[in-house]
Amino acid sequence: MNILTQLSKYLFIVFMLLFALEDYTYFGHKTEEKRKKVLHKQIAIIFITVILGYVIIYLNTQNLMTLLLLAGIIVYFIVTLSCYRLVYSKASMLLVNNMLLLLSVGFIIIARLNLTEALKQFMIAAGGTIVAFVIPVIIRKMKVLSKLTWFYAAVGIAALCVVLALATVSGGAKLSLSVGGITIQFSEIVKITLVFFMAAKLSRDRSFKSVLVTSIVAAAHVGILVLSTDLGTALVFFVTYIVIVFVATRRPVYALAGLGAGVLASVAAYYLFAHVRKRVTAWKDPFAVYNTSGYQIVQGLFAIGAGGWFGTGLCKGAPDTIPVASKDFVFAAICEEFGAIFCICLILVCMSMFLLIVNISMQIHNRFYKLVALGLGTEYAFQVFLTIGGVTKFIPMTGITLPLVSYGGSSVLSTIIMIAIIQGLYILREDEGEELERKKQELRN
């Protein structure tokens, strides 16, 4: 068992390295046949990785539930890949592969930490994927989506107000509500509605008045989150607002004004909220406050250091000594047992996801859908940055989860829905390309 565990950590690194390499060489292949071979290699890596991970966990725990969960995950992956190929022949399978790889890494590390949480994560991911299969059809067929501007704003503000009024405080912030034993974090869904609102508003009118109205509504979203002291999500909303306004108007003055306001708001938050001051203090010198606010960061840094380049091996580290390891600090847990090389490749896969979404956005002609794709991609990329930056002490910790990898039902559900929306936009782009090609052919004839 020890030999297999030690051997597996090198295999995990090789598989992740190959997967990331295929991500970045995919578009370099000119023929469709070569691209399909890349996709097939990635699928094989996904299955081998998750099987190897769960076998190692089973050998170390002797818990039969591990193998049952593995069987469920394999079926889920097969069904997801088959349905996308059969139902949406124009879908981006590269995007699907990246999603499944990140989910598989999450399933493995969460099962290593807490098998019950891994089972819940799997069930939510499977249920979310079933719902997500309908979304590309909605994107493709419902032309009214760009006209529901104030509906998106009303839903987002109402959801955040409900959390502000009814949620209990956790970690210094009001984050979620428990309904029938199910915890729901409404801000994860509002990430989507806010992007749709800003895209709908600015795709039709880019005047100063329209930008001002958009800014007021976005500020209302951020303000409610600030009152809830959910400052991590507020920061994600703010950065997304800056990017969408700048791209829609192409006027740097708006971006600079927004950044200036953001700096002032950050200073104000430092003096207004005690838990923000604690996080900044812990970020500056976590060892000085090791017994209080710095404990989590220090344990995370110890885990990253203990893992080194190649990791301690799955189930051979001590990531369970990190508070909330399966959520906020999942990256530290992965670093300890899988190693820094593996995690660098993981970051590259996350970057590939963002670049793929930006590429889709750039090639869409419809301005509304272009801004939607860019906004969702910005939220994803900035959330990855906040999570990894906080764990590695590059920036103060914000309490944001790593999309598709960290434990959290609302987070994984909203990310799967976001990816399904991107898939719908990709299919729409393919439709536009076919229509353009048809018109060119008619002109030639």
C-alpha positions, 0 to 999 in steps of 0.5 A, spaced: 500 500 500 505 504 501 509 503 495 502 504 491 501 511 495 508 513 493 508 511 486 501 514 485 503 521 487 508 521 481 502 518 476 498 524 479 503 529 477 504 526 470 497 526 468 495 533 471 501 535 467 499 531 460 492 534 461 494 541 462 499 540 456 493 538 452 489 544 454 494 549 451 496 545 445 488 543 443 487 549 438 494 548 435 491 542 431 488 544 425 484 538 423 478 535 427 481 528 428 487 531 432 483 535 436 478 529 438 484 525 439 486 530 444 479 530 447 480 522 448 486 523 452 484 528 456 477 523 458 482 517 459 486 522 464 480 524 468 477 517 469 484 514 471 485 520 476 479 519 479 479 511 479 486 511 482 485 517 487 479 513 490 483 506 490 488 509 494 483 512 499 479 505 500 486 502 501 487 507 507 480 507 510 477 500 508 471 504 507 466 500 502 462 507 501 469 509 498 468 504 492 460 505 491 461 513 491 467 511 485 462 507 481 457 513 482 462 518 479 464 514 474 457 513 471 456 520 472 462 522 468 460 517 462 453 520 462 455 527 462 460 526 456 455 521 452 449 526 453 453 532 451 455 528 445 448 526 443 444 532 445 449 538 443 453 536 438 456 543 437 458 543 445 465 545 447 468 538 449 474 541 451 470 545 456 466 539 459 473 536 460 476 541 464 469 541 468 470 534 469 477 534 471 476 540 476 470 536 479 474 529 480 480 533 483 475 536 488 471 529 489 478 526 491 481 531 496 474 532 499 473 524 500 480 524 503 478 529 508 470 527 509 467 522 505 460 524 507 461 531 504 464 528 498 458 524 497 453 530 498 458 534 493 457 528 488 449 528 489 449 536 488 454 536 482 450 530 479 443 534 480 446 540 478 448 537 471 441 535 470 439 542 471 444 544 466 443 540 460 436 544 459 440 551 459 443 551 453 436 550 449 434 556 453 440 560 451 439 558 444 431 559 443 429 564 448 431 571 445 427 575 450 433 574 455 436 580 453 430 584 455 429 582 462 434 587 465 430 589 471 427 582 472 435 580 473 436 586 478 430 585 482 431 578 483 438 579 485 437 585 490 431 581 493 435 574 494 441 578 498 436 582 502 433 575 504 440 573 506 441 580 510 435 579 514 434 572 515 441 569 515 445 567 521 452 569 522 458 564 520 465 566 520 463 574 521 459 574 515 452 573 513 452 568 508 447 563 507 440 560 509 438 553 511 431 551 508 429 544 510 436 542 512 439 544 506 444 550 506 443 555 500 448 561 499 444 566 495 450 570 493 452 564 488 446 565 484 446 572 484 453 572 481 449 570 475 443 575 475 448 581 476 452 579 470 445 578 466 443 585 468 449 589 467 450 585 460 442 587 458 443 594 460 449 596 457 448 592 451 443 596 448 445 603 451 452 605 453 451 612 454 453 616 461 446 615 464 446 608 462 452 607 466 450 611 472 444 607 472 448 600 472 453 603 477 447 604 482 444 597 481 451 594 482 453 598 488 446 596 491 448 589 490 455 590 493 452 595 499 448 589 501 453 584 501 458 589 505 452 590 510 452 582 510 460 583 511 460 578 505 466 582 503 469 576 498 463 576 494 462 583 494 469 584 491 468 579 486 461 583 484 465 589 484 471 587 479 466 584 474 462 590 474 469 594 472 470 589 467 463 589 464 463 597 464 470 598 461 469 593 455 462 595 454 464 603 453 471 602 452 472 608 456 478 607 461 475 613 465 470 609 468 474 603 470 479 608 473 473 611 477 471 605 479 478 602 481 478 609 485 472 608 489 474 601 490 480 603 494 476 608 498 471 602 500 477 597 502 480 603 506 473 604 509 471 596 510 478 596 514 476 601 519 469 599 519 469 591 520 473 588 526 474 581 522 477 585 516 482 588 521 483 581 523 484 578 516 489 583 514 493 583 521 493 575 520 496 576 512 501 581 515 504 576 520 500 570 521 505 567 526 504 573 531 497 571 532 498 564 531 493 562 537 488 566 534 486 569 527 493 567 524 492 559 526 488 557 519 493 561 515 499 558 518 497 551 518 495 552 510 503 554 509 505 548 513 501 544 509 504 547 502 511 547 505 510 539 507 508 537 501 514 540 497 514 539 489 511 532 489 507 532 495 507 527 501 502 522 497 494 521 498 492 520 505 499 521 507 499 528 509 495 531 515 491 536 511 485 535 516 489 539 521 487 546 517 481 549 519 475 548 514 480 545 509 475 542 504 472 549 503 476 555 504 483 552 504 482 546 499 488 548 495 493 548 501 490 541 502 491 539 495 498 542 495 500 538 501 498 531 498 499 532 491 505 537 491 506 544 488 507 541 481 500 538 481 498 545 483 501 549 478 498 544 473 491 545 476 492 553 476 494 552 469 487 548 467 483 554 471 487 559 467 485 555 460 478 555 462 478 562 463 481 563 456 477 558 453 471 563 455 474 569 453 475 566 446 468 564 446 466 571 448 470 575 443 467 571 437 460 572 439 457 577 435 451 579 439 453 584 444 449 582 450 451 575 450 458 577 449 458 581 455 455 575 459 460 570 457 466 575 459 462 577 466 461 570 467 469 568 465 471 574 470 467 572 476 470 565 475 477 567 474 477 572 480 474 567 484 480 562 483 485 568 484 482 570 491 482 563 493 489 561 491 492 568 493 489 568 500 491 561 501 498 562 499 498 569 503 499 573 497 493 577 499 488 577 505 484 571 506 477 572 503 473 566 505 472 564 497 471 557 495 475 554 489 470 553 483 468 546 482 474 543 487 472 546 494 466 543 498 460 547 497 453 545 494 451 552 492 458 554 489 459 547 485 451 548 483 452 555 480 459 554 477 456 548 473 450 553 471 455 558 469 459 553 465 452 551 462 451 558 460 457 558 456 456 552 453 449 555 450 453 561 448 458 557 444 453 553 441 450 560 439 456 562 436 457 555 432 450 557 429 452 564 427 458 561 424 454 556 420 449 562 418 455 566 416 458 560 412 451 559 408 450 566 406 457 566 403 456 560 399 449 563 397 453 569 394 458 565 391 452 561 387 
